[in-house]
Each structure stands twice: as C-alpha cells, then as structure tokens.
Amino acid sequence: MARCQGCGSFVTSDFARVFGDQDNVVHRCLDCDSFRRLNQGSGAGQPVSDTIHEEAAADGGDAA
C-alpha cells in the first residue's frame, strides 16, 4: 500500500493510480484535501486554487 506524502495516511494502489503523479506517488489524499482539489490535480502535486474565492475570481465571478 502507498502512503500520502502530505499526511502519511495509507492510500490504495487504485487511488494512487488515479490521483497520484506519473509514478503513482500521492501528494494529497482525502484525509488532507478535498475531492474537488484532488480532481484538479492536487493529489499529483499540481498547484490548484486554495479557495473557492480564488476560483470564482479567476472565472470572472464575484469573489465576495
């Protein structure tokens, strides 16, 4: 079994294959990040928006 590099939690090999980087290394998991951010690539170590406010502002929406 693999471990999350962010928090040390165990993750399955399937989770690592889907959300990890090209070497199946998991940088963030559901114990230390949100599913939305994992879908954007945080599990693979990709930089993603930190808050919904940043996402709304980037989309031209109202960040307030």
C-alpha positions as CSV (number, residue, x, y, z in Angstrom):
1,M,0.0,0.0,0.0
2,A,1.1,3.5,-0.7
3,R,1.1,6.5,1.7
4,C,0.1,10.1,1.1
5,Q,3.2,12.4,1.1
6,G,1.1,15.2,2.6
7,C,-0.2,13.5,5.7
8,G,1.1,9.9,5.8
9,S,-2.3,8.2,5.5
10,F,-2.5,4.9,3.7
11,V,-4.0,5.0,0.2
12,T,-4.9,2.2,-2.1
13,S,-2.9,1.4,-5.2
14,D,-6.0,2.3,-7.2
15,F,-6.2,5.7,-5.5
16,A,-2.5,6.3,-6.3
17,R,-3.0,5.2,-9.9
18,V,-6.0,7.6,-10.4
19,F,-4.9,10.6,-8.2
20,G,-1.2,10.3,-7.9
21,D,1.5,11.6,-10.2
22,Q,3.1,9.7,-13.2
23,D,5.0,7.5,-10.7
24,N,1.8,6.8,-8.6
25,V,3.1,9.0,-5.8
26,V,0.2,10.6,-3.9
27,H,0.9,14.1,-2.7
28,R,-2.5,14.8,-1.2
29,C,-5.4,12.5,-0.2
30,L,-9.0,12.7,1.1
31,D,-7.6,12.9,4.6
32,C,-5.8,16.1,3.9
33,D,-7.5,17.7,0.9
34,S,-10.9,18.0,-0.7
35,F,-12.2,15.8,-3.5
36,R,-12.7,18.9,-5.7
37,R,-9.0,19.8,-5.3
38,L,-7.9,16.2,-5.9
39,N,-9.9,16.2,-9.1
40,Q,-8.0,19.3,-10.1
41,G,-4.6,17.6,-9.6
42,S,-3.5,18.3,-6.0
43,G,-3.0,14.5,-5.4
44,A,-0.4,14.5,-8.2
45,G,1.4,17.5,-6.7
46,Q,-0.1,20.0,-9.2
47,P,-0.8,23.5,-7.9
48,V,-4.5,24.2,-7.6
49,S,-6.6,27.1,-6.3
50,D,-6.5,27.3,-2.5
51,T,-10.0,28.7,-2.0
52,I,-13.4,29.0,-3.8
53,H,-12.9,32.7,-3.7
54,E,-9.8,32.4,-5.9
55,E,-11.6,30.1,-8.3
56,A,-14.6,32.5,-8.6
57,A,-12.3,35.5,-9.2
58,A,-10.4,33.5,-11.9
59,D,-13.7,32.7,-13.6
60,G,-14.7,36.3,-13.5
61,G,-17.3,35.6,-10.8
62,D,-18.0,37.5,-7.7
63,A,-15.5,36.5,-5.0
64,A,-17.4,38.1,-2.2
